[in-house]
Amino acid sequence: MPQAARHRLVTLAVLFAAGCGGSSAPKSASTPTPASGAAGKRIGVTLLTEQHGFYQALRAGLEQSAREKGYQLFVTSGEFDATRQANQVDEFIAQKVDAIVLCPCDSRAVGASIAQANQAGIPVFTADIANASGMGKVIAHIASDNREGGRRAGDLMARALGGKGTVAIITHPEVTSVQDRVAGFKEAIAKHPAIRIVVELSAEGKRDRAVKVMEDILQSHADLDGVFGINDDSALGALAAIEAAGKSGRIKIVGYDANPEAQAKIRSGAIYGDVTQDPARIGQLTIEAIAKHFAGAPVDSLVPVPVGEFTAKTP
C-alpha cells in the first residue's frame, strides 16, 4: 500500500477513536452528542471535496441535522480522487459504522465500494452525485433536480444571447449531477435553432482548470458568444480567462450554484446568471432519510430538491 494511502487510513482510524470515547472530537468530524440507542448511531461521510462552498454548505446541513438527532458524524473528503474515497469507505466498513453517505468522486468507480458496504450490512445513501455503476444498492439518493437545473441554465443562456449565438460548455462528465445538468442545458438550447453549442470540454469542476480550458476555447473559437460553467468554479474560472483576453461583457456566462462570490459577479454584470441549489437542505434531507431507515420506515429512493435561478434582478 502506498505511503499516502497508509497515512489516510491512520488518520481515519484516529478520527474514529476520538469519536468513540476520546477526550476531544477531531477537527474533521462534527462533535457527537452523547446519546443511546438510535440516537447514538455513527455515520461516515465522504464528500467529493471540502474546497467548494457548495460542499461546505452541504456538510453544514448534515452536521446540523445529525446534532439534532444525536448521531455521531465522521466527515472525510475524496478531493476528486476516487481511490482515496474508496479507501475512506473501506475504513468506514472496518469501523462498522451504522450508515455511509457518499458524494462520489466518480459515479461509475464508486460501485465497488457501495457493493462492499452492502456485503457488510451497512446502508448507503448518496447525496448530490448518484451511483451510475450498476453495482451496489443505495437506499436513497438526495440531490437537486439537476436536469431541471440544466434546463433553467439553458433558458438563462437563451435570454442572455437574445436567442442566437455560439456557446461552449465547461463540464465535468465523471459525475451524474453534471451529466444531468448538461443534458438539461442541451434540451433547453435545442429549442433555439439559432444557438449552437460548438465545444464541450472538461475542467473537472476546478477553477484553475477552467481558466486553462477557457483560454483554449478562446483560441479555437474567437467569435464565441456564451459559456455555461457547470458549477461556480467553472464559471468564475471562465470569467478570469475572458477578462484576461479583454472580452469582458462580450461573452455571456451562466453558472451553477450561486455562491456568494458568483452572486457578487452577477450583481456587477460580469456573469449573466446562475442556477441556484440548496446544499444545506440536501444535507438535512439526507440525515432525515437515514433516520427513517433506522426507524424501519419506508424511504423514497430519490429525494429531489428544487432549484431556482439568480440574476441581477433577483431581490
Summary of the structure (lengths in Angstrom):
residues: 315
radius of gyration: 20.5
end to end distance: 53.4
largest distance: 64.2
contacts: 1179
relative contact order: 0.13
helix: 45%
strand: 20%
